[in-house]
Amino acid sequence: MSEFPRIFHSVEFDGPFQRCLNCESTFDELAVPHIISKAFRGPECVFEYALCQNCHGEMVESFSEESRFNLETFFRANVDLDARSEKLAENEHHTDWLKECLTCQTPVQDLKEYSIAALAFGDQMVFDPFPRMMCGGCEFKMQEQISVSTRDQWDRFVRNHFEGPPAEALTPDGRIPVLA
């Protein structure tokens, strides 16, 4: 574990995320980790949130069985977490974990859009399999694995928690990407 880097701080709150977007518990109060997800278009963060592991788990469980199966199959086919862990096992600097797409290994400096995710416990970042980065192209491929009912569930989550996403965060089909 290491201190949380600024790239995972909230742009909206100008500092570390303090509470779960869904249950609103402060991360200091919780005895579980939390997950931070941020989407970037160029250098600008266009979408961000943090969920405690309980709420994140509930959200994933709300996805259709078909979507959960398809997403698991997508990750098994496209991500070698064991090789990644072995390669980065001794490294606790976030930039090494975020330097290339988790699935296609495209270097981050070659990307116009991507998302990043981290796992935190209190004010410490937990390594392996996080932090991670996924390029926009691979995000789109992952989105294709999601059922209509899961997409509708995600859209409700976004509508319930955000006033209105910036236009830059929308995918070509006009939807916010599901950042798992």
VENRA-V746614 format. One record per run of one state. SS is the DSSP state (A for helix, B for strand, O for the rest). FROM is the first residue (numbers start at 1). LEN is the number of residues. If there is no record, write none. Layout:
ss=[SS;SS]
from=[FROM;FROM]
len=[LEN;LEN]
//
This chain:
ss=[O;B;O;A;O;B;O;B;O;B;O;B;O;B;O;B;A;O;A;O;A;O;A;O;B;O;B;A;O;B;O;B;O;B;A;O;A;O;A;B;O;B;O]
from=[1;2;4;6;9;10;11;15;16;19;20;26;27;34;42;44;53;63;65;79;81;89;94;98;100;101;107;108;111;113;122;124;127;132;136;144;148;162;167;170;171;176;177]
len=[1;2;2;3;1;1;4;1;3;1;6;1;7;8;2;9;10;2;14;2;8;5;4;2;1;6;1;3;2;9;2;3;5;4;8;4;14;5;3;1;5;1;4]
//
